[in-house]
Amino acid sequence: MPPPLLDPFTPLFWLRVGVAFLCGGIIGLDRQLRGKPAGIRTSILICLGTEVFVSLGHLLSFDHGTDPSRVIGQVVTGIGFLGAGVIMAREGLVHGVTSAAVIWVLAAIGSAIGLGYERGAIALSIMAVVVLTGMELLESRVLHLREETHIELPFRRRHDDHPLDHP
């Protein structure tokens, strides 16, 4: 008999929904507070949706003998398209790669919840926020250090100095 993964009258259902809500909310809140794409609602929905798909795949393996890893493979593909949608190129620069990576991590966390690894999913969510916050602090500090160590020297070309005249 399959476990009651999607029965809302069982504690297991609410545990997984709650953990998906918590994990998506932890990461989404960080994104929302920084004004980044994939905020609270999007993050919770990605975690919850992935958890449901993986749970359904697990249930199908009991009922029909299918391979549940195929569902995870399709989730990865679908999330890849969603992540690609947030990546944009503007003025020769690529924007949104971190947002795409966050979407990918959210799907991985939702998959972990769907497979029953709730505590691991919570730990991964905290680590994701540590990476996002810690790297931003480190990058701002490194840029601050770079500004203090680099000086600009004025350079003016002489009128008689043409760049094509020198080998």
N, C-alpha and C positions, 0 to 999 in steps of 0.2 A: 504494500500500500504506500502511495507517495506521501511525503510529508505535507502538512497543511500550509504550504508557503504563501498561498494567496487567499487564505480564509481569514476575513477580517474579524472573525470571532475567536481568534487564537492569539496568544501573546507573541508568538513567533512573527506573525504578520506585522504587528505594531512595533516590535523590536526592530525589524529590518526597515520599515518605513521611517521610524524615528531616527535610526542611525543614518539613513540616506539623507534625511532632512538636516540632521546635525552636521554631517560631513560637507554636504553641499553648502550649507549655511556658513560654516566656518570659512571656507575658501571664498565663497561669494561675498561675504561681508568685507573681507580684506580687499577684494577687487572693487566693490562698490565704493568703499571709503576712499580709494585712490582714484576714482573716476575712470576705471578701466572697463572695457567690454567684458561680458560674461559675469554679471553681478550676481546678486543673491538669488533672484528668481531663476535665472538661466542655470546657475550652478546646482541649485536644488533639483530642478527638473532633469538635468543631465544625470545626476546621481540616482535619482528615483527611477527614471526611465530605464537606465541601464540595469539597475537592480531587478526591475520587473522582467525585462527581457531575459536576463540570465536565469532568474527563478523559473520563468516559463520554459526555458530550454531544459532546465533540470527536471521539471515535471514531465516534459515530453519524453525524456529518457526513460522515465518509469512507465509511462502509458504506452509508448510506441517503440521503445528500444532505440531511439535516435541518439546521436552523439551530441551532448550538450556543448562541446567545444565549438561546434559549427556556429552556434548562436553568438558566442563570444567573437568569433572571426568576423561575422557579419556586423556586429556592433563596432568593432575596430574600423571596418571599412566605412560604415555610416558616419562615425565620429570623425573620420579623416575628411570626409566631404564637408561636414559642419565646420571643422577647424579651418579647412581651406577657404571657407567663405568669410572668415574674419581676417584673413591675411590680405593686405592691400599694398600696392606699390604707388607711392606718391613722390614725385620729384626725384626719381632715381633711388629712393629709399624704400625699404620693405618695412611695413608696420603690421603688428598683430601676431607676430610669431609666438610671443609669450602667451597671448590669449589662446591661440590654437593649442599650445602645449598644455595650458591649464584645462582646456576642454578634454584633451586626451587623458590627463591625469584624473579628472572627474569621472570619466567613463571607466577607467581602471578601478577606481575606488568603488563605484557602483557595482562593478563586476565582483569585486572582493566581497561586498555585502551580499550580493545574490548567491555567492558560493558559500556563505556562512562565516566569513571571516570579519565579523563586525569590529572586534577590537583592533585588528590590523588596519581596517579601513579608517578608524578614528586616528590611529597613530600616523598613517600616511597623510591624512588631511592636515594634521598639525605640522608635519614635516613640509608639506607643500607651502603652507603659510610661512614657515620659517625660511624656506628658500626664497619665496617671493619678497618677504620683508627684509631678510638679511642681505640678500644680494642687492636690493635697492639701496640700503644703507651703505653697504660696501662700495657700490658704484659711485654714490654721491661723495663718499669720503675720498675715494681714489681720484675722482675728477677734481675735487677740492685740492688735493695734494698736487695734481698735475698743474693746476692753475698757478700754484705758488712756486713751482720749480721751473716753469718755462717762461722765458722772456722773449719779447719780440724785438728784433733789431730792425731799424729802418733801413731800407735798401732802395737806392735810386740808381737807375742805369744812366751812365753817361751818354751824352748825345752821340759821341763817336763810337760807342761800343754797341755793336749789332750782334745778336746771338748767333747768327748764321756765319759770322766771320771766324769763329773759333771752332777748331775740331773737337 
